[in-house]
Amino acid sequence: MLLILLGEILIGVLAYRTAKKNGTLPEAKPKEERVTYVQRPLDPDATRLEKIAHWLGLEETEEDK
């Protein structure tokens, strides 16, 4: 079982090197830029329902309005 696994790894490495040498290796896809989400602070006099919604992350954003 171990020899089969090592053989598969060796075949993969050799195929990668051959493709890289021939120039047939596919191009890497560009990564999409991530948008970080920052939660707005909760009002000190918020209701219980607003606190639960804030804790669950169910806030209205500018896009929702």
C-alpha positions as CSV (number, residue, x, y, z in Angstrom):
1,M,0.0,0.0,0.0
2,L,2.8,2.4,0.9
3,L,4.7,1.6,-2.3
4,I,1.6,2.4,-4.4
5,L,1.2,5.8,-2.6
6,L,4.9,6.7,-3.1
7,G,4.6,5.6,-6.8
8,E,1.6,7.9,-7.3
9,I,3.4,10.8,-5.7
10,L,6.5,10.2,-7.9
11,I,4.3,10.0,-11.0
12,G,2.6,13.3,-10.1
13,V,6.0,15.0,-9.5
14,L,7.3,13.8,-12.8
15,A,4.2,14.9,-14.7
16,Y,4.4,18.3,-13.1
17,R,8.0,18.8,-14.0
18,T,7.4,17.6,-17.6
19,A,4.5,20.0,-18.0
20,K,6.5,22.9,-16.5
21,K,9.4,22.2,-18.8
22,N,7.1,21.9,-21.9
23,G,5.2,25.1,-21.0
24,T,1.8,23.2,-20.8
25,L,1.2,24.0,-17.2
26,P,-2.1,25.8,-16.8
27,E,-1.9,29.5,-15.6
28,A,-2.8,30.3,-12.1
29,K,-6.2,32.1,-11.7
30,P,-6.0,35.5,-10.2
31,K,-7.3,35.7,-6.6
32,E,-10.4,37.8,-5.9
33,E,-9.9,40.7,-3.5
34,R,-11.7,40.0,-0.3
35,V,-14.0,42.6,1.3
36,T,-13.7,42.6,5.1
37,Y,-16.9,43.0,7.1
38,V,-16.8,45.2,10.2
39,Q,-19.8,45.0,12.4
40,R,-21.2,48.3,13.6
41,P,-21.1,48.9,17.4
42,L,-24.3,48.2,19.3
43,D,-26.2,51.0,21.0
44,P,-26.0,50.8,24.8
45,D,-29.8,51.1,25.1
46,A,-30.5,48.4,22.5
47,T,-33.5,46.1,23.0
48,R,-33.2,42.4,23.6
49,L,-34.2,41.6,20.0
50,E,-31.6,44.1,18.6
51,K,-28.9,42.5,20.8
52,I,-29.8,39.0,19.5
53,A,-29.8,40.3,15.9
54,H,-26.4,42.0,16.5
55,W,-25.0,38.8,18.0
56,L,-26.3,36.7,15.0
57,G,-24.9,39.3,12.5
58,L,-28.4,40.2,11.1
59,E,-27.8,43.9,10.7
60,E,-29.2,46.0,7.9
61,T,-26.5,47.3,5.6
62,E,-26.6,50.1,3.1
63,E,-27.3,47.6,0.3
64,D,-30.4,46.2,2.1
65,K,-32.1,49.6,2.3
